[in-house]
């Protein structure tokens, strides 16, 4: 929000107050918990024993080929440029057809409402790769949970995102987020490229088609060639605290600091 791209003509004002500026991540509802979520095919904890059944159920429900070994990439969001669905669209042929050094067994699920041209793109993708792609033009909260629980990676290449909720929900279900390194996406996901031992996902930077392909390739490499490393990343993601209790503590802390400081005049 301090840049012309994200500030919407308020960037100079916000930049002038940057010393006092802080971002607080949202919290997510406690219902996003795979250990007690009765709306998914199988409850599971950090041992991930029930996640495979969630994948199988998702494949059956959405008409994908039932294959335990397939890597499922997913997207749930508004069908707009802001959410980066156009970038995913530009990668679809590569995801489905490129050899990718043998990392070919990939399925793709995309769900959302929005602009008609992107809805038609979802329909085209599903009809072109029937059994490997589901293009769900519409939205269902129940299907959203099933997608997040059954997927392996969650794509969120938003051009800007003040906070973002889906990437947090995905992590709670051991689904690794692939996000643009911006705003709350960057703050909530620890990137494999910079913090491998504590990583909970992947950052895409800069945001373009080639960068997104590179990150998807690295995720597929972990899935097929280093599954133990991926399992550890899943467990770290599931251990993150995105509760509202944590967010409220942050708000109270900054309210206290604000109340304790005398007024600041000028820039």
N, C-alpha and C positions, 0 to 999 in steps of 0.2 A: 504493500500500500504506500510505500515511499517512492515508488517508481511511476513514471507516466503510464506504463502498461496496467498497473494494478491500482493506482490511486484515483482514477477517474476524476482528474483535474483537482483533486485535493492533495496530491502528492507533495507539493511544496509546503503546505501547511503541516502535514503530518511529519514530513522530514524535519521541519523546524522544532517539533516536539519530540524528536526521536530519543532524546535522553530519558524521557519519562515514558516511553512507549513499551508496552509488554503485550505479548500474545498469550492467551490462555486457551488451551485445548478444551473442546467440549468433552462431556462424558457420554457414555452410552448406557442404555437401559440394562438393568440386571437380568432381563430376560434373554439377553445374548450370552448364554452360558451353555455349552454343549453337555455339561455334566447333568443338567436337569431340564433340558429343552425337550419337551414331549412332542414338539411339532416336527422334529426331524426323524429320519428313518431309524437311527440308532444313537443313543446317547454315548458320549465318550469323554475321556479325560486326557491327560497328557500322555498316557500310554498309546493313544490314537487307535485303540483296538476296534472302535466302532466306525471310524471314518471311512473305511473301505465299503462298509454296507451303505453308508450315505452316498458314496460314489455310484455304487451299483443301482441304487434306487433312482438317483438323478438320471443315469443313463436310460433306464427303462422308461421313466416318466416323460423324458424329453425326446425320445426316439433316437438316441445315440446307440451305436454299437456297444454291446455289453463287453467290456474288456477291462479287467482289473489293472492291466499294465499301462493303459493309455493315460497320458497326462492331460488333465482338463484345465484349460485356461478359461476364465470367465470375465464378463463385464456386466455390471448392473448400474444403470444411471440414465440420466436424460440424454436423449439423442440430439446433442448439439455439439458444435465445434468446441465450446468451452470444456466439455468433458473429454475431448480427444477421440471421439468415436471415429472421426475421419482418419486419424492416424492408424487406428486398429484396422479400419477398412482397407487402408493401403498396404497392410501387412498380411492380409488374409491369404492371398495366393501363395506368398512365401511360406506362411505357417503350414498350409496344407500340402504344397507340392515340392518345396525345396528339400533336398536331401538332408541338409543341416548336419552333415557329418554322421548320418545314421540316426539322428534324433527326430524320427518322423512320426512316431505313434502319438499324435496329438489330436485332441478334440477341443472344440471352441463353443462356448455358450455365451450368447449376448442377449440381454433383455433390457427393454426400456421404451418409454414413450418420448415423443418429441417430433422433430422435423421429418416430414414425409420422405424426403430423399434418403435419409438414413434408415428409416423404416423399410423402404424398398431395398436398401442395401442388405439389411438383415435377411429379408426374404430371398434375395438373390443368392446370398452366401449359403443359406440352408438348402435351397434347391440345387445348387451347384455341387455341394459336398454332403449329400443326404447321408445321415448316419454318423457323420463326423462333426457337423455343425448344427446347432440349434439357434435360430434367429427368432426370438420371442418379442414380437412387436406389441408391447403392452406392458402392464405391470401387475404383479401379484405379490403382496408381502409374504405369503406362504412360500411361493416359488423362490423368492429372493433368499429366504433362509435355506431352502433346499439347495440352491445353487452355491451359496457360501459354504455350507457344510460339506458338500460333495466335491467341490473343486480343489485343485492343487495350487493354482496361482490365480490371483485376482488382479486384473488390469485396471489401472486408474491413472491414465496419462492426461489428467486435467491440465489445461493451460494455466489456470489459476484456481486456487482452492483455499479459502480462508482457514478452514479447519478440515472438513471431511469427516464423515462417519463410517462409510462402508469399509475403509481400510482397517479401522479399529475392529469392527465386527468380524471381518475376515480373519484377523489375527487370533481372535478369541476361539475360532474354530480350526486353527492350525492351517489356514489357507494363506499362503505367502503373498503379500501385496507387492506388485510392481507399480511404482508410482513416479510421477514427475517430481523432481526435487524442488518443490515450491510450497510456500505457506505451511499449513498444518500437515500436509502430506510429508514434507521433509522433517517436520518436528516430531511426528508420531511414529515414523518408520526408521529404524536404524539400518543403514545400508550395508550390504555385504561387501561393497567395494571399499568402504572406509573403516568399518568396525566389524570385521569378520567374526571375531570371537563372541560378540554380543549382538550380532545382526538379527533383524527380524523381517527383512525384506530386501528389496532392491530399489535404488534410485535411478531414474532415467534423466540424464543430463548430457548435452542439451536436448531439448524436446524436439525430436524429428524422427522421421521414419527409420533411418539407419540406426539411431541410438536405441529406439524401441526394439528393433530386431536383435541388436547386440545383447540387450538385457534379457529378452525372451530366450535367446540361445543359451546364455549363461544359466538361466533358471532351468532350462531343459537338461543342460549338462549335469547340474546337481541332481535332478530327478532321476535320470537314467544311469549316470556314471558314479555319483557320490551320494547314494540314498541315505547313508548314515548321517552325513553332514546336513542333508535336508531335514531329516527327522529332528536333529538337534535344533535347527532353526525354527521348526514348527513348535517345539516345546518352549523355546524362548519367547516366541510370539504369543503363545497361549498364557504365559506367565505375566504379561504386561498388565498394568493397572490403568484401565481407562474408565474407571467408575466415576459417577458424579460426586462421590465423596472426595476423591482426589481433586476434581475440578473446583468444588466448593472451597476446599482448603486454600487453593491458589487464589480464588477471588477474595476470600477473607484476608489473606496475607497482604494482598495489594491494597485492599480497602484500608487496612490498618496503617500501612505505610503512607498512603495518601492523606489520611486524616491527621497523621502525626507531623507531616511536613508543613511548613508555612507556605503561603501562596508564593508562586514564582511569577514575577512580572517580566514581560519582554520575551524575546525568543530564547 
